[in-house]
């Protein structure tokens, strides 16, 4: 008799397949054949030449100092928590202390630890779509028997959430409300008043907020992305961030959860999550000691390198917004933050059944890889996600090819 895998995982394999973009396999096939692809899928700043030299120097210093022992044998965990709490107070306005910071090996791990701690069978997390949360972090919700409840946003109002729908979607099964600003994939930035309104609704139902703030310091045109944790009042917030984007270190796998809980409404959750994170660290080998040491120094230092990158990105954002809106049959809201644009295509139903079919043909014919909009929720239908990370000549080449492709087929 064969030994079978856990039913909790095997039943969810179909849903978990969403954790990989639908076009990734096709793109990989072309790359294995030596085809040159303009890959506008992964939001990885390093691939497109963005660097953070002070971080590299800090890591070399840690290595030269001999930071090769087990992390638990050092004081770097405590020093990094202290550095992060100070950084978040100054740069994001979050009133937190080192004890409010839980370190994880990457933001994905932060989501994992949070979900393992928070969710039981039948629980619901309410979130706004389109959002990357639907595409990957919730792909294993079936393991818990939990589910995501989606609320729509208004594209004509720069993807602003519908608060009346939010109220209608919160039931007694809800365990949390999820917020992401600046948003992946739309680039929308929620203003302080909107975040306060969302917090008020969460407070009415005694719910915590999960806030993805990894793009919090990547904004354009002088717009500031307020931290939900800084404006939520007495509503508890679990804010997730890390080093992948602004600090240009996705491969370092360093993330964290910050607790804002002035009335200790979720103190038991925080205590349990800290223990879950410790166990998770054992399972994943934790954050390497040299990276802990380097990060602790960087979070206490200057962030000018990151700000210079954002200035470069604004130029590329401006070009992307202008060029996409010049293509017939396409429109795009102006991203106010993050690393992406999320343009809308006309429904080319006579040629393609879905935007995934369109983008598959685009990849085959023009060797341009883009993410399908439906991957980010139903409201992403006939959209695609593209990057603003590459230099302008690369973006120009990609969108010229896209324009010629659409003209050829329509």
Long-range contacts (C-beta under 8 A, 24 or more apart in sequence): 8-142, 8-143, 9-143, 11-142, 12-140, 12-141, 12-142, 12-143, 15-139, 15-140, 15-141, 15-142, 16-139, 16-140, 16-142, 17-139, 18-135, 18-136, 18-139, 18-375, 19-135, 19-136, 19-139, 19-140, 21-135, 21-371, 21-372, 21-375, 22-356, 22-372, 22-375, 23-356, 23-359, 23-360, 23-363, 23-369, 23-370, 23-371, 23-372, 26-360, 26-363, 26-364, 27-363, 27-369, 30-363, 30-367, 35-367, 36-367, 37-363, 37-367, 37-368, 37-369, 38-367, 38-368, 38-369, 38-390, 38-394, 38-397, 38-398, 38-401, 39-369, 40-368, 40-369, 40-370, 40-371, 40-386, 40-387, 40-390, 40-398, 41-369, 41-370, 41-371, 41-385, 41-387, 43-184, 43-245, 43-339, 43-340, 43-387, 43-389, 44-250, 44-389, 45-245, 45-248, 45-250, 45-309, 45-339, 45-389, 46-248, 46-249, 46-250, 46-251, 47-389, 48-387, 48-389, 48-390, 48-391, 49-391, 50-248, 50-309, 50-312, 50-389, 51-248, 52-247, 52-248, 52-249, 52-305, 52-306, 52-309, 53-305, 54-298, 54-301, 54-302, 54-305, 55-247, 55-248, 55-249, 55-294, 55-298, 55-305, 58-293, 58-294, 58-295, 58-297, 58-298, 58-301, 59-290, 59-291, 59-294, 61-293, 61-294, 61-297, 62-289, 62-290, 62-291, 62-293, 62-294, 63-290, 65-293, 67-289, 67-290, 67-292, 67-293, 68-289, 68-290, 69-289, 70-289, 71-286, 71-287, 71-288, 71-289, 71-292, 74-289, 74-292, 74-293, 76-289, 76-292, 76-293, 76-296, 77-103, 77-292, 79-296, 80-292, 80-295, 80-296, 80-299, 82-296, 83-295, 83-296, 83-297, 83-299, 83-300, 84-256, 84-258, 84-299, 85-258, 86-299, 86-300, 87-299, 87-300, 88-227, 88-239, 88-241, 88-258, 91-217, 91-303, 92-213, 92-216, 92-217, 92-227, 92-229, 92-230, 93-226, 93-227, 93-230, 94-227, 94-229, 94-230, 94-239, 94-258, 94-260, 95-230, 95-260, 95-262, 96-229, 96-258, 96-259, 96-260, 100-258, 100-259, 100-260, 100-261, 100-270, 101-256, 101-257, 101-258, 101-259, 102-256, 102-257, 102-258, 102-259, 102-270, 102-273, 102-274, 102-277, 103-254, 103-255, 103-256, 103-277, 103-287, 104-242, 104-255, 104-256, 104-257, 104-277, 104-280, 104-281, 104-287, 105-253, 105-254, 105-255, 105-280, 105-281, 105-284, 105-285, 105-286, 105-287, 106-242, 106-244, 106-253, 106-254, 106-255, 107-212, 107-214, 107-240, 107-241, 107-242, 107-244, 107-255, 108-136, 108-137, 108-255, 109-253, 109-255, 109-280, 109-284, 110-240, 110-242, 110-255, 110-256, 110-257, 111-137, 111-240, 112-280, 113-257, 113-273, 113-276, 113-277, 113-280, 114-210, 114-238, 114-240, 114-257, 114-273, 115-140, 115-141, 115-144, 115-146, 116-276, 116-280, 117-269, 117-272, 117-273, 117-276, 118-175, 118-176, 118-269, 118-273, 119-144, 119-146, 119-175, 120-144, 120-145, 120-146, 120-175, 121-145, 121-146, 122-146, 122-173, 123-147, 123-173, 123-174, 123-175, 124-148, 124-149, 124-171, 124-173, 124-174, 124-175, 125-149, 125-174, 125-175, 125-176, 125-177, 125-178, 125-210, 126-150, 126-151, 126-166, 126-169, 126-170, 126-174, 126-176, 126-177, 126-178, 127-151, 127-177, 127-178, 127-179, 127-180, 128-152, 128-153, 128-161, 128-166, 128-178, 128-179, 128-180, 129-153, 129-376, 129-377, 129-378, 129-379, 129-380, 130-159, 130-185, 130-186, 130-342, 130-373, 130-376, 130-377, 130-379, 130-380, 130-383, 131-178, 131-180, 131-183, 131-184, 131-185, 131-376, 131-377, 132-180, 132-184, 132-185, 132-376, 133-178, 133-180, 133-212, 134-375, 134-376, 134-377, 135-375, 135-376, 146-175, 149-174, 150-377, 150-378, 150-379, 152-379, 153-186, 153-188, 153-379, 155-333, 155-344, 155-379, 158-186, 158-188, 158-333, 158-334, 158-336, 159-183, 159-186, 159-188, 159-333, 159-342, 160-188, 160-190, 160-194, 161-190, 161-194, 161-198, 163-197, 163-198, 163-201, 166-198, 166-201, 167-201, 170-201, 170-205, 170-207, 174-205, 174-207, 175-207, 176-207, 176-208, 176-209, 176-210, 176-238, 177-201, 177-202, 177-207, 177-208, 177-209, 177-210, 178-209, 178-210, 178-211, 178-212, 179-209, 179-210, 179-211, 179-212, 179-228, 180-211, 180-212, 181-211, 181-213, 181-225, 181-226, 181-228, 181-337, 182-215, 182-216, 182-218, 182-219, 182-225, 182-335, 182-336, 182-337, 182-338, 183-215, 183-337, 183-338, 184-212, 184-215, 184-338, 184-339, 184-340, 185-338, 185-340, 185-342, 185-371, 185-373, 185-376, 185-380, 185-385, 186-333, 186-335, 186-340, 186-342, 187-317, 187-333, 187-334, 187-335, 187-336, 187-337, 187-338, 187-340, 187-341, 187-342, 188-333, 188-335, 188-336, 188-337, 189-219, 189-223, 189-225, 189-336, 189-337, 190-225, 190-226, 191-226, 192-226, 192-231, 195-226, 195-228, 195-231, 195-232, 196-231, 196-232, 196-233, 198-228, 199-228, 199-231, 199-232, 199-233, 199-235, 199-237, 200-235, 202-232, 202-235, 203-233, 203-234, 203-235, 206-265, 208-235, 208-236, 208-237, 208-238, 208-265, 208-266, 208-269, 209-235, 209-236, 209-237, 209-238, 210-237, 210-238, 210-240, 211-237, 211-238, 211-239, 211-240, 212-240, 213-239, 213-240, 213-241, 214-240, 214-241, 214-242, 214-244, 214-245, 214-246, 215-245, 215-246, 215-337, 215-338, 215-339, 216-241, 216-246, 217-246, 217-303, 217-306, 217-307, 217-310, 218-245, 218-246, 218-310, 218-313, 218-337, 218-338, 218-339, 219-310, 219-336, 219-337, 220-310, 220-313, 220-314, 220-317, 220-335, 220-336, 220-337, 221-314, 221-336, 223-336, 223-337, 225-337, 229-258, 229-260, 230-260, 232-260, 234-262, 234-263, 234-265, 236-260, 236-261, 236-263, 236-265, 236-266, 237-261, 238-266, 243-295, 245-339, 246-303, 246-306, 246-309, 246-310, 247-298, 247-306, 248-306, 248-309, 252-291, 252-295, 253-287, 253-291, 254-287, 254-291, 254-292, 254-295, 313-339, 313-388, 313-389, 315-392, 316-388, 316-389, 316-390, 316-391, 316-392, 316-395, 317-341, 317-388, 319-392, 319-395, 319-396, 320-386, 320-388, 320-395, 320-399, 323-395, 323-396, 323-399, 324-386, 324-399, 326-403, 327-399, 327-402, 327-403, 327-406, 328-403, 328-406, 328-407, 329-406, 329-410, 330-406, 335-388, 339-387, 339-388, 339-389, 340-385, 340-386, 340-387, 340-388, 341-385, 341-386, 341-388, 342-373, 342-376, 342-380, 342-383, 342-384, 342-385, 342-386, 343-383, 343-384, 343-386, 344-382, 344-383, 345-382, 345-383, 345-384, 346-382, 347-382, 348-406, 348-409, 348-410, 351-409, 351-410, 354-381, 355-381, 355-382, 355-383, 355-384, 359-384, 361-405, 361-409, 362-402, 362-405, 365-405, 366-401, 366-402, 366-404, 366-405, 367-401, 368-398, 368-401, 368-402
